[in-house]
Amino acid sequence: MKKAILLLMSIQFFVYLGFGIIIPILPEVVVQQGFSEIHVGGLLTVYALASFFTAPLWGSLSDRTGRKKLIMIGLLGFSMSFLLFALFIENLPLLYVSRVVGGVFSGALYTAVTGFVADMTDEENRNKYMGLLGMSIGLGFIFGPAIGGVLGHSSLQLPFIASGVLTLLLMIYAGIILKEPERRGQANKRALLPKGGVMLWQYRIRFLFLFSFTVTFLLAGLEATFQLFQMSKIDITPLQLGYLFMASGFVDAAIQGGVVRRVKNGTETKWIICAQLIAALGLILIPFTSSLIWAGFALSVFTGGNALARTVLVSLTTKESGGKYGTAAGMAYSMDNMGRIIGPVLFMWIFTQQAGNMYFISAVLAILSIGLIMLFKNSTKTLRNSNVTS
C-alpha cells in the first residue's frame, strides 16, 4: 500500500506541477512570439474548460473500467501535452491544442487517483491518505512556477520537455507497481450509466459540489488579483511574490500532510466550517497590508484555511458518493475547474471597480458559503453506506 500511495502522490504532484509550470513561462512565450496578450488568458482558460467538461466522463469511466487503466492513459496523454507544447511553441493553434490535451488528461488522472485511494481505504483512514494527496498537490503548486522559471531561463521549451519525459517514466513505473484496487461495496458490479453523475445531484452531496466550486472560486480570484493589489500597496516585485507564494505553498502542504490526517471520521463538517472561517480571516487581513511580512502572513492564513477545507471536502465527498468514487471525484473536479474559469475573470472585474474592497467581498462570500455545509448537514437524503445502481 505504501508504494502505491507514494506513486499516487507523485502523479498528483506532476499534474499540479504541470498546471503551475506554465505560469512564469506563458507570458514570455506570448511576448517573444508576438502573439496578442489576450492569449495568455486564453491558453490558461482552455485548460480549465477541457478539464471541466471531461472530468465527469473520466470519473464514470474509471468506475466502470478500473482505476489503473485510466491512470496509465492519463499519464500518457498528459506527457504528450507537454511535449506538444515544447515542439510547437511557435504555432499558436497547436499551443491551444496542447493545453486542451493537458486539461483533458489531467481530469482523467485526478478522478482515477482519487477513486483509487477511495477504493483502497476505509472511512477511518481515508482523511489521512487524502491529506497526503493534498500535500502533493500543494507541493506541485510550489515547485511548478519555480521549476518553470529556473529551467525556462535556459530555454522556454526545457521545462515542458523535462516534464513530458518525467511523466512518461512515471507511467512506466506505474505500470509495474500499481495493482487494480479491490472495489468496495458493489462498485465493481455496476454497469454505470451516463446519467450517474446527474443522479448524484439529487442527493445532499450536491451541496459539497457547490462548496467545492466556492473554495476554488475564491482561491482563483485571489491568485488573479493579489500581485496587482500588493504592487499598489508595497511595490511588490515578481521575485518577492514568488517567495510569498512559495511560503504559503509550504503552509498548504503542512496543513494537508499534518492536520488533515488527524480529522476523525464524522467530524469533517466542523473542520470545514472552521477552515472557511480561517480563510475569510486571511481575506480580511489582506487590505491592511503595510509590509511584505504582513502580506505573507495574510496570504498564509488564507492558504491554510483554504487547503484544509479543500482536502477534507474531497474525503467527505467520496464518503457521500454511494460507491461512485470516480464519478463524484470527476464532478468535484469539474466544479473546481469552473471556479478557475469564472474566478479570475469576475474578481479581476471587481478589483478594477472596488480595489481593496474586493477582499472584504470575498470574505463575505466565504462566510456565506458555510450555509452550503449547513444545508448538507441538515439534509437526510444521503448516499452514504449505500450502493447506487442507477
Secondary structure as GFF3:
##gff-version 3
##sequence-region A 1 390
A	DSSP	alpha_helix	2	21	.	.	.	ID=ss1
A	DSSP	alpha_helix	26	32	.	.	.	ID=ss2
A	DSSP	alpha_helix	38	65	.	.	.	ID=ss3
A	DSSP	alpha_helix	67	87	.	.	.	ID=ss4
A	DSSP	alpha_helix	92	119	.	.	.	ID=ss5
A	DSSP	alpha_helix	126	154	.	.	.	ID=ss6
A	DSSP	alpha_helix	158	177	.	.	.	ID=ss7
A	DSSP	alpha_helix	196	200	.	.	.	ID=ss8
A	DSSP	alpha_helix	205	234	.	.	.	ID=ss9
A	DSSP	alpha_helix	238	254	.	.	.	ID=ss10
A	DSSP	pi_helix	255	259	.	.	.	ID=ss11
A	DSSP	three_ten_helix	260	262	.	.	.	ID=ss12
A	DSSP	alpha_helix	268	285	.	.	.	ID=ss13
A	DSSP	three_ten_helix	286	288	.	.	.	ID=ss14
A	DSSP	alpha_helix	292	319	.	.	.	ID=ss15
A	DSSP	alpha_helix	325	354	.	.	.	ID=ss16
A	DSSP	alpha_helix	357	368	.	.	.	ID=ss17
A	DSSP	alpha_helix	370	378	.	.	.	ID=ss18
###
